[in-house]
Amino acid sequence: MRISGLHRVGLQVPDFERARDFYHRNWGLGLIGTEGQQASFRAAHSHQCDLQLCAGDEARLDHIALSVATEDMMRSLLENLERQGHPVTEAPRPGRRQGEALVACFDDLDGNRVELVVPSESDGPAAEATRDGEAEGPLKLGHVVLWSPRQTEQEAFYALLGFKVSDRTHIGMSFLRCNTDHHSLAFVNSNSGRTGLQHLAFDVGSIDTVMRESARMRDEGNPCIWGVGRHGPGNNVFSYYQDPAGNVVEYYGEMDVFEDTSPVEERFWGPEHKGDVWGISGPPPAPFHD
């Protein structure tokens, strides 16, 4: 009984038009549509809304959405949460966004809004092409990383949804999987009480694409703030940027995948690991510090 993947991330941004243009024209997501002060995007291999932007007074995480295979599975997971003392804030209802047949909502232990989604069979209207039809760009929404002052409790909460820890690091990160990807969700321990988004990541496939996208982003005036490098946990090649609201976003490729039925031994990465096994990208910059 578990969720099957990261379905969508919602962000609130203070400069809506700049953020919309960044994710469409610069980041390379297909624009599904704009309705008022909301915009929806999807990646090249996606059949649903992967990223939703909404206008607001400050930059913050609006929600994360997790997919679940069937309505029966959704209801079982919700019942399990309530048995463990975690209330469901919105009972299952028909979905309103592209790619969702049924939606229910609850809050995690840090107050992040979590939407549980049964995907629809239809992929809805096509997304508007990006970059004059160029093929490069995000293939899928990969993972989301959250700050948390109660990391251990958050891990236990998400374990109720079927997440399992793949790796941990000495700086207080834990990487959680729910399918064959090394991680779809991760937590960073916050001593200051910080919550919300640490970074959002999109899979572009290969090291070659990470490198090409890094050069293109640089040439368009969006410098890489960390990378290019290769992480230890997950083994993925990475490059990080900031959107106009200051949110950190990652292009990555070549992440480890596991056989769905094979056991995975949790690994601990000690102080010898600096974030980049190649040793060329330097330490993480200021946006990664608590």
N, C-alpha and C positions, 0 to 999 in steps of 0.2 A: 504494500500500500504506500504509494509515493507519488510525488509530482514527477513530471517527465522532462522539464526543462524550464529555462528562463524564457518567458514569452514576450515581455515588453518592459521598458523602463519609461517612466514619466518624469519630466523635469519642469520646474517652474523657473522662468527666466525674466529678468526685468526689462531687457530690450528684445522684445519678441521678434521683430523683423530681422534684426542682425543675426540672432540665433537661428532663425528659420533659414536664412540665406546661407549661413555657415554650414549647417548640416546638409543642406541640399547641394550647394555649388562647390563648397570646399571639401567637406567630409565625404560626399559622394553617395548619400542615401537618396533613394527615390522618394519623391514627394507624392504621397497619396492624395493629400488635399489640405486646404486651410479653411477653417470655419470660425469666423470671428477671430478671437485671440487664441486659437488652438491650431496646431499643425501636426500632421501624422506622417511618418516616414516608414519605409521598409527597405531592407537590404536586398541584394541581388538574388539570393537563393531563398528568400523568405516568402511566405504566403499570408502574412498578417502585418499589422502595425507593430514595428519593433521599437520605435521611439515616438513619444508624444511630447510636444512642447506646449506649455500654456503660459500666458502672461501673468506676472505677479510682481509684488513690490521688491522681492529679493530672490536671489538664486538659491534654490533648494531642491531636494528630492521630493517629487510629488507622490510617486508610488512605484512599486515594482509589481510585475504580474508574472505568475508562475503557471505553466500549463499542466493540465491533468487530462488523462486519456478519455475518461467517460464521466457522465453525470453520477453514476453509482460510486465511482472512485472519489469524485469531489465530495459527495455527501458523507462518505466514510471518513475522509480526512477531516472534514468540518466537525463531525461528531466526536472524533478522537481529540481534536483541539478542545472542544467544550468539556469533555470528560476530564481533561487535564487542567481545567480552570481558565481557559483562554477563550473569551467570548467572541462570537461571530458578529460583526457589526452590520453586515448586509447579507441576508439570505440569498441563495441562488436565484438569479433572474436572467432574462434574455440579455445577451450582450449588445452593446451599442457601437462598438468599434469594429473596424475591419478585422476579420479573422477570429472573432469570438462568438461562440454559440451561447455560452452560459457563463455567468460571472458571479462570484461571491467575494466578500471582503472581510478582512480582520486586520488588527494591528499587531506587529511583533512587539517584543519587550522594550524596544527603544522608541516605540510610537510610530515606526514607519508603516505606512499604509501598504498592505499586501493584498493583491487581487489574485484570486484563483480562477483560472480560465479553462473551460472546455473549448478547444478550438473548433471553428466551423469548418465544414468540408469545402466550402467555396472560398477562393482566395480573393474575391471581390474585384473592384476595378483596378486596372494596372496603375503602377506608380509612374509619375512623370519622369522621363529620362534625365540623367545627370551628365554634366560635362560633355554635352553634344554627342551623347551616345557612346562615350568611351566605356570599355569593359572593366577597367580597374575600379577599385572601390570595395567597400565592405561586402562580404558574402553573407554574413549572418551576425546577429547580436550574440556575443560570446559569453560575457560574464559581467557581474556588477560587484564592486567591492565597497563595503560599508564600514564607517567608523562605529565603534561601540565601546562604552565604558563597562559593559557587562558581557564580554565576549563569551565566556564559558556558558552563561545562561542562554545567550542567543544560539549557541551551537546546539544546546539541548532542545530549545524551542524548534529550530529548523529540522532537528532529527525526527520530530513528530511528523514532518512532511516527507521524510525519507532521505534527507541529506546525510552524507557521511564525510568525515574528514579524510582528505587525501594527504596533505602535508601541513606542517607548522614551521614557523621560523622563530629565531631568537628575538626578533624585534616585536613579536606579538601578533603575527598574522596567522590565520588559519584558512585553508582552502577546502571548500566543500563541493562535492560532486553529487549529481542526481541522475546522471546518465553516463555515457561512455567518455565524455570530456573530463579531463583532469579536475576542472572546477567550473561551476557556473555561478558560484557565490563565494565570496571571501569576506572575512572580517579583519579589521585592524584594531587592536586594543588602543583605547584612548584614555589616558590618565587625566585629561582635562574635562572629561564628560562629553566630549564631542560625539555627535551622531550624524547620520545622513550619508551622503555620497562621498566616497573617497575617490573612486574613478569608475568609469564605464568603458567597456572594451568591445571591439568589433573584430571579427576574424576576417583577414584578407587572404588567407590561404598559405602563402609561401614567403620565405625570406626575400625572394626577388621582389615580390609585390610590396612588402614592408619597406624595402629600400627605395623602390620607385616612388611610392607614396610619400616617403620622407623627403625626397628631392622635390617632388611636386609641391608639397605643402610649404617647404622652405621658399620656393620660387614664388608662391602666391602670398608670401608675407605671414605665414603661420609657422614659426620655427618650432622644431622639436625641443621640448623642455627636458627630456630624458631619453637617451638611446641614440642610435640603435644599439641594442644589446640582446642577450639571451638570459632569461630568468632560469633559476634553478628549479623551484617548484613549478611544474607544468612544462618546463623545457621550451617554452615558447619564445620566439624572437619578438622583440617589442620596440615600439616607439610611442612616446606620449606627447600630447599637445593640450592646449587649453582653448575652450570655446569662448565666445565673446562674454559670457557670464562668469568665466573663471573656472568652470567645471573641467576636470581633467578627463581626457578621453584617449583611448589607446587603440592603435592598430597593432594586431599581432598575427602571427602565423606559426604553423607547425607545433601546436600544442599536443602534449601527450594524450592519447586516448587509450582506454582500457576495454578489454572484453567485458561485456555487461555482467556476465555470470562469474567472472574470476575474482577471487578475493584480492584486495589491495592492502599492502602493509603501509600504515601511516609512517611518513618519514619526517624527521626533524632536521632543519637546516640551522646550524650553529653560527657563531659570530664570524667564522671564516667566509661565510657567504655574504657578499655585499650587494646582492640584488642582480648582478650581472656576472654570469660565470665566465664570460670572455674577459672581463676586467677592463673594458675600454670606455664605458659610458659614464664612469664616475658615480658618486653617491646620489641617492634620490634628492631632487631639489625641494625647495621650501613647501610647495603644495602637498608634499607627502609627509610632512612633519606635523605632529600633534601640537 
